Each structure stands twice: as structure tokens, then as C-alpha cells.
Amino acid sequence: MDLLKDISPAQWAMLALGVVFVGLSFKSEVSKVLSSFAIKKKEADIKLTALVGKWERLRDACHDAGLHNACSKLDEVFPMLVEVNDE
């Protein structure tokens, strides 16, 4: 850590400038990495939509089978998915 104390402000400026240049040279790679995160987020949204659909089918099947206790428990676990006018 003594090495960092001995660095002058001019050396810090040169280091910062070097980091900027290296960052600019990797701009395309960085943009590829960032775009891959956006795609993964979109895939996560699709998986979430599929999960909600599965929950809805499970709840409907429980309701059709007369398993009202199970419906209540499903409603407790996912309260934001419960419809206002329940059958």
C-alpha cells in the first residue's frame, strides 16, 4: 500500500487516461456483454410469464376439483396473482 501513497497526481492522471483508452478499445466487447444481459433479462421475463401461466392452471385445476383449501394456500403464496372476482 505504500506504493499507492508514492504516486504523484500527474501519475494518477496518466493512469486514469490509460484506463479510459483501454476502456474505449474494449467498447465493442463491453457492448456485447451488456446486450447479452438484456437478452437474459428478456428470457427471464418469458420464464416468469410461463410460471404465472402454470400457477393459473394449477389453481384452476384445484378449483375445478373442489380443493378450496389448496386454492386458499395458492392465493396466500401468490397474492398478487389472485383475481378480484374469484369463482
C-alpha positions as CSV (number, residue, x, y, z in Angstrom):
1,M,0.0,0.0,0.0
2,D,3.0,2.3,0.3
3,L,3.3,2.1,-3.4
4,L,0.0,3.9,-3.9
5,K,1.0,6.7,-1.5
6,D,4.1,7.4,-3.6
7,I,2.2,8.1,-6.8
8,S,2.0,11.7,-7.8
9,P,-1.1,13.4,-9.1
10,A,0.4,13.5,-12.6
11,Q,0.9,9.7,-12.5
12,W,-2.7,9.3,-11.3
13,A,-3.9,11.4,-14.2
14,M,-1.8,9.2,-16.6
15,L,-3.3,6.0,-15.1
16,A,-6.8,7.4,-15.5
17,L,-6.1,8.3,-19.1
18,G,-4.7,4.8,-19.7
19,V,-7.9,3.3,-18.2
20,V,-10.0,5.4,-20.5
21,F,-8.1,4.4,-23.6
22,V,-8.2,0.7,-22.6
23,G,-12.0,1.1,-22.0
24,L,-12.5,2.7,-25.4
25,S,-10.6,-0.1,-27.1
26,F,-12.9,-2.7,-25.5
27,K,-16.1,-0.7,-26.2
28,S,-17.4,-3.3,-28.7
29,E,-16.7,-6.2,-26.3
30,V,-18.4,-4.3,-23.5
31,S,-21.5,-3.6,-25.6
32,K,-21.7,-7.3,-26.5
33,V,-21.6,-8.2,-22.8
34,L,-24.2,-5.6,-21.9
35,S,-26.5,-6.7,-24.8
36,S,-26.2,-10.4,-23.6
37,F,-27.5,-9.3,-20.2
38,A,-30.5,-7.6,-21.9
39,I,-31.3,-10.9,-23.7
40,K,-31.1,-12.8,-20.5
41,K,-33.4,-10.4,-18.8
42,K,-35.9,-10.9,-21.6
43,E,-35.6,-14.7,-21.3
44,A,-36.2,-14.3,-17.5
45,D,-39.4,-12.3,-18.3
46,I,-40.6,-15.1,-20.5
47,K,-39.9,-17.7,-17.8
48,L,-41.8,-15.6,-15.3
49,T,-44.8,-15.4,-17.7
50,A,-44.7,-19.2,-18.1
51,L,-44.6,-19.6,-14.3
52,V,-47.6,-17.4,-13.9
53,G,-49.5,-19.4,-16.5
54,K,-48.6,-22.7,-14.7
55,W,-49.8,-21.2,-11.4
56,E,-53.1,-20.2,-13.0
57,R,-53.6,-23.7,-14.5
58,L,-52.8,-25.3,-11.1
59,R,-55.2,-23.0,-9.3
60,D,-58.0,-23.6,-11.9
61,A,-57.5,-27.4,-11.6
62,C,-57.7,-27.2,-7.8
63,H,-60.8,-25.1,-8.0
64,D,-62.4,-27.5,-10.5
65,A,-61.6,-30.4,-8.3
66,G,-63.2,-28.7,-5.3
67,L,-59.9,-28.3,-3.4
68,H,-60.8,-24.9,-1.9
69,N,-58.2,-25.3,0.8
70,A,-55.5,-25.7,-1.8
71,C,-56.8,-22.7,-3.7
72,S,-56.6,-20.6,-0.5
73,K,-53.0,-21.7,0.1
74,L,-52.0,-20.8,-3.5
75,D,-53.6,-17.4,-3.0
76,E,-51.5,-16.9,0.1
77,V,-48.3,-17.8,-1.7
78,F,-49.0,-15.6,-4.8
79,P,-51.4,-12.9,-3.5
80,M,-50.8,-10.5,-6.5
81,L,-52.0,-13.2,-9.0
82,V,-55.4,-13.6,-7.4
83,E,-58.3,-12.2,-9.4
84,V,-60.7,-9.8,-7.8
85,N,-63.8,-11.7,-8.8
86,D,-63.0,-15.3,-7.7
87,E,-65.3,-18.0,-9.0
